[in-house]
Amino acid sequence: MIRSELIQKIADENPHLTQRHVERIVNTVFEAIIDALAKGDRVELRGFGAFSVKARDGRVGRNPRTGEAVQVDDKKVPFFKTGKLLRDRLNTK
């Protein structure tokens, strides 16, 4: 599912909201998550999962074309851990 499909689904299930309002709400939620992660905070959505930021150390990588050693700098990457409810729902038979 992509963002526009999510917006359309929410708009269809809530006819009292216009698609423009739903789009603004979805964008606000995503921006809040991005802003919190940019500050290094953790974002937890009960039953769904938790977003956090993990730091990766610098390392020596390889250029796949030439095989030359390349220094890869330290960086921060987003990390998502699924919640128990989501995990259980995915694994029901």
N, CA, C and O of each residue as an XYZ file, in Angstrom:
372
protein
N       0.851     -1.174      0.000
C       0.000      0.000      0.000
C       0.896      1.236      0.000
O       1.863      1.320      0.757
N       0.561      2.179     -0.852
C       1.314      3.427     -0.908
C       0.497      4.543     -0.256
O      -0.679      4.360      0.058
N       1.122      5.681     -0.059
C       0.491      6.789      0.661
C      -0.863      7.174      0.066
O      -1.826      7.380      0.806
N      -0.946      7.272     -1.253
C      -2.206      7.689     -1.882
C      -3.306      6.651     -1.661
O      -4.473      7.014     -1.514
N      -2.947      5.363     -1.636
C      -3.937      4.319     -1.355
C      -4.420      4.402      0.089
O      -5.603      4.200      0.364
N      -3.505      4.699      1.011
C      -3.875      4.874      2.414
C      -4.837      6.042      2.561
O      -5.850      5.931      3.251
N      -4.528      7.149      1.922
C      -5.395      8.334      1.985
C      -6.773      8.012      1.431
O      -7.784      8.389      2.022
N      -6.820      7.315      0.296
C      -8.099      6.967     -0.317
C      -8.911      6.041      0.583
O     -10.123      6.216      0.708
N      -8.267      5.063      1.209
C      -8.967      4.124      2.093
C      -9.557      4.846      3.294
O     -10.702      4.591      3.667
N      -8.793      5.741      3.903
C      -9.283      6.492      5.059
C     -10.436      7.405      4.629
O     -11.434      7.515      5.341
N     -10.305      8.053      3.483
C     -11.367      8.930      2.981
C     -12.648      8.136      2.703
O     -13.744      8.611      3.001
N     -12.516      6.937      2.138
C     -13.682      6.100      1.848
C     -14.394      5.662      3.123
O     -15.622      5.584      3.158
N     -13.618      5.373      4.175
C     -14.206      4.911      5.436
C     -14.728      6.056      6.294
O     -15.434      5.817      7.273
N     -14.395      7.290      5.947
C     -14.832      8.464      6.705
C     -15.419      9.499      5.745
O     -14.761     10.488      5.423
N     -16.664      9.275      5.283
C     -17.241     10.171      4.274
C     -17.435     11.616      4.752
O     -17.613     12.517      3.932
N     -17.403     11.844      6.071
C     -17.546     13.207      6.585
C     -16.267     14.023      6.418
O     -16.275     15.237      6.620
N     -15.166     13.363      6.049
C     -13.900     14.064      5.811
C     -13.624     14.125      4.311
O     -13.835     13.151      3.588
N     -13.154     15.274      3.859
C     -12.791     15.383      2.448
C     -11.426     14.729      2.244
O     -10.670     14.535      3.197
N     -11.127     14.400      1.014
C      -9.840     13.766      0.715
C      -8.693     14.717      1.061
O      -7.626     14.278      1.489
N      -8.914     16.007      0.877
C      -7.879     16.992      1.209
C      -7.582     16.999      2.707
O      -6.426     17.114      3.116
N      -8.648     16.875      3.535
C      -8.443     16.833      4.983
C      -7.704     15.558      5.388
O      -6.798     15.597      6.221
N      -8.091     14.442      4.803
C      -7.431     13.170      5.119
C      -5.959     13.234      4.719
O      -5.091     12.771      5.459
N      -5.683     13.802      3.558
C      -4.291     13.929      3.102
C      -3.479     14.774      4.078
O      -2.331     14.448      4.378
N      -4.069     15.851      4.569
C      -3.386     16.710      5.537
C      -3.126     15.951      6.841
O      -2.060     16.096      7.440
N      -4.088     15.148      7.279
C      -3.934     14.367      8.513
C      -2.812     13.346      8.359
O      -1.943     13.236      9.224
N      -2.833     12.601      7.260
C      -1.808     11.574      7.028
C      -0.422     12.218      6.945
O       0.535     11.714      7.533
N      -0.316     13.318      6.222
C       0.970     14.014      6.111
C       1.446     14.518      7.467
O       2.641     14.474      7.759
N       0.524     14.997      8.296
C       0.877     15.487      9.628
C       1.417     14.347     10.494
O       2.401     14.523     11.213
N       0.775     13.180     10.425
C       1.232     12.031     11.200
C       2.638     11.609     10.752
O       3.520     11.387     11.582
N       2.834     11.503      9.441
C       4.158     11.105      8.940
C       5.221     12.139      9.302
O       6.331     11.772      9.687
N       4.899     13.414      9.183
C       5.861     14.464      9.538
C       6.219     14.404     11.020
O       7.375     14.613     11.387
N       5.232     14.119     11.874
C       5.492     14.022     13.313
C       6.438     12.857     13.599
O       7.336     12.978     14.434
N       6.243     11.736     12.914
C       7.126     10.584     13.094
C       8.537     10.921     12.620
O       9.517     10.619     13.301
N       8.634     11.548     11.447
C       9.944     11.915     10.899
C      10.664     12.907     11.808
O      11.860     12.765     12.062
N       9.935     13.913     12.300
C      10.543     14.917     13.189
C      11.054     14.276     14.474
O      12.147     14.600     14.938
N      10.262     13.363     15.053
C      10.678     12.701     16.287
C      11.933     11.860     16.047
O      12.854     11.876     16.864
N      11.973     11.132     14.941
C      13.150     10.319     14.640
C      14.368     11.187     14.372
O      15.482     10.830     14.757
N      14.168     12.322     13.717
C      15.278     13.237     13.441
C      15.886     13.774     14.736
O      17.077     14.081     14.783
N      15.065     13.888     15.792
C      15.562     14.337     17.092
C      16.152     13.189     17.904
O      16.694     13.404     18.987
N      16.045     11.972     17.379
C      16.586     10.813     18.089
C      15.581     10.161     19.011
O      15.938      9.258     19.767
N      14.319     10.600     18.970
C      13.284     10.020     19.820
C      12.779      8.707     19.238
O      13.019      8.388     18.074
N      12.083      7.965     20.066
C      11.460      6.702     19.668
C       9.971      6.957     19.501
O       9.375      7.682     20.298
N       9.364      6.374     18.477
C       7.932      6.536     18.229
C       7.279      5.168     18.335
O       7.593      4.258     17.568
N       6.365      5.030     19.295
C       5.708      3.746     19.509
C       4.226      3.866     19.194
O       3.536      4.745     19.711
N       3.745      2.968     18.338
C       2.326      2.877     18.009
C       1.860      1.532     18.546
O       2.124      0.493     17.941
N       1.168      1.551     19.681
C       0.777      0.321     20.372
C       0.089     -0.656     19.435
O      -0.812     -0.280     18.686
N       0.512     -1.901     19.477
C      -0.070     -2.948     18.663
C       0.509     -3.009     17.256
O       0.433     -4.048     16.599
N       1.082     -1.911     16.791
C       1.635     -1.860     15.437
C       3.140     -2.059     15.468
O       3.667     -2.958     14.812
N       3.835     -1.216     16.234
C       5.281     -1.339     16.324
C       5.930     -0.062     16.795
O       5.253      0.895     17.170
N       7.242     -0.055     16.773
C       8.001      1.094     17.253
C       9.091      1.458     16.246
O       9.809      0.597     15.738
N       9.190      2.738     15.978
C      10.239      3.277     15.125
C      11.322      3.844     16.025
O      11.024      4.497     17.025
N      12.570      3.599     15.675
C      13.680      4.184     16.424
C      14.825      4.432     15.450
O      14.745      4.092     14.270
N      15.881      5.026     15.966
C      17.055      5.321     15.151
C      18.227      4.529     15.718
O      18.470      4.532     16.925
N      18.944      3.856     14.836
C      20.136      3.118     15.243
C      21.350      3.745     14.577
O      21.291      4.191     13.431
N      22.440      3.771     15.309
C      23.688      4.317     14.775
C      24.521      3.178     14.199
O      24.681      2.132     14.828
N      25.038      3.387     13.024
C      25.933      2.405     12.403
C      27.334      2.987     12.384
O      27.537      4.139     12.001
N      28.283      2.191     12.796
C      29.675      2.633     12.804
C      30.218      2.704     11.385
O      29.732      2.030     10.477
N      31.235      3.535     11.220
C      31.922      3.606      9.942
C      32.642      2.294      9.675
O      32.950      1.540     10.598
N      32.901      2.034      8.414
C      33.550      0.783      8.052
C      34.233      0.948      6.707
O      34.082      1.972      6.040
N      34.968     -0.046      6.328
C      35.584     -0.058      5.014
C      34.716     -0.942      4.120
O      34.538     -2.130      4.387
N      34.177     -0.342      3.051
C      33.353     -1.085      2.100
C      34.128     -1.308      0.814
O      35.302     -0.949      0.720
N      33.488     -1.888     -0.156
C      34.110     -2.152     -1.456
C      33.244     -1.588     -2.566
O      32.022     -1.733     -2.551
N      33.886     -0.945     -3.524
C      33.188     -0.500     -4.731
C      32.928     -1.754     -5.571
O      33.878     -2.437     -5.956
N      31.661     -2.072     -5.862
C      31.379     -3.321     -6.572
C      31.938     -3.367     -7.995
O      32.204     -4.451     -8.513
N      32.118     -2.229     -8.623
C      32.670     -2.218     -9.993
C      34.163     -2.470    -10.030
O      34.664     -3.268    -10.823
N      34.870     -1.761     -9.139
C      36.330     -1.819     -9.201
C      36.948     -2.711     -8.128
O      38.100     -3.128     -8.253
N      36.189     -3.003     -7.079
C      36.747     -3.779     -5.974
C      37.596     -2.934     -5.047
O      38.161     -3.447     -4.081
N      37.692     -1.636     -5.333
C      38.497     -0.710     -4.534
C      37.872     -0.518     -3.152
O      36.650     -0.445     -3.021
N      38.716     -0.437     -2.123
C      38.254     -0.189     -0.760
C      37.768      1.259     -0.653
O      38.422      2.182     -1.140
N      36.607      1.445     -0.009
C      36.012      2.770      0.152
C      35.628      2.936      1.620
O      35.049      2.032      2.222
N      35.949      4.086      2.188
C      35.580      4.361      3.569
C      34.111      4.767      3.628
O      33.699      5.703      2.942
N      33.320      4.072      4.439
C      31.906      4.399      4.640
C      31.801      5.071      6.007
O      32.198      4.496      7.020
N      31.263      6.293      6.030
C      31.172      7.068      7.269
C      30.115      6.505      8.223
O      29.260      5.708      7.836
N      30.205      6.953      9.498
C      29.160      6.648     10.479
C      27.846      7.207      9.952
O      27.829      8.213      9.243
N      26.748      6.549     10.301
C      25.455      7.089      9.906
C      24.369      6.560     10.824
O      24.550      5.575     11.540
N      23.241      7.241     10.780
C      22.070      6.823     11.534
C      21.047      6.296     10.550
O      20.848      6.865      9.476
N      20.394      5.191     10.928
C      19.405      4.581     10.051
C      18.111      4.354     10.839
O      18.149      4.069     12.036
N      16.964      4.482     10.157
C      15.702      4.202     10.845
C      15.552      2.696     11.060
O      16.014      1.891     10.250
N      14.904      2.333     12.156
C      14.696      0.936     12.505
C      13.252      0.767     12.943
O      12.722      1.613     13.663
N      12.608     -0.317     12.519
C      11.223     -0.586     12.904
C      11.143     -1.967     13.525
O      11.619     -2.948     12.953
N      10.538     -2.034     14.698
C      10.313     -3.306     15.364
C       8.812     -3.510     15.468
O       8.104     -2.660     16.008
N       8.322     -4.633     14.954
C       6.885     -4.874     14.962
C       6.371     -5.103     16.374
O       7.076     -5.620     17.240
N       5.126     -4.704     16.578
C       4.458     -4.933     17.852
C       3.908     -6.349     17.913
O       3.803     -7.027     16.890
N       3.558     -6.790     19.109
C       3.067     -8.149     19.299
C       1.779     -8.395     18.531
O       1.622     -9.454     17.922
N       0.852     -7.442     18.546
C      -0.429     -7.610     17.852
C      -0.215     -7.798     16.353
O      -0.840     -8.665     15.743
N       0.657     -6.998     15.759
C       0.948     -7.127     14.326
C       1.623     -8.459     14.032
O       1.255     -9.138     13.074
N       2.595     -8.837     14.834
C       3.286    -10.122     14.650
C       2.312    -11.283     14.744
O       2.353    -12.197     13.921
N       1.430    -11.254     15.747
C       0.468    -12.334     15.923
C      -0.502    -12.393     14.741
O      -0.850    -13.479     14.279
N      -0.932    -11.249     14.262
C      -1.876    -11.229     13.145
C      -1.239    -11.749     11.859
O      -1.902    -12.411     11.060
N       0.034    -11.455     11.661
C       0.736    -11.946     10.479
C       0.956    -13.452     10.527
O       1.035    -14.106      9.487
N       1.053    -14.001     11.732
C       1.394    -15.418     11.880
C       0.214    -16.313     12.230
O       0.415    -17.472     12.594
N      -1.014    -15.807     12.130
C      -2.178    -16.664     12.376
C      -2.401    -17.539     11.153
O      -2.153    -17.132     10.018
N      -2.866    -18.725     11.409
C      -3.057    -19.667     10.286
C      -4.503    -19.848      9.954
O      -4.836    -20.603      9.040
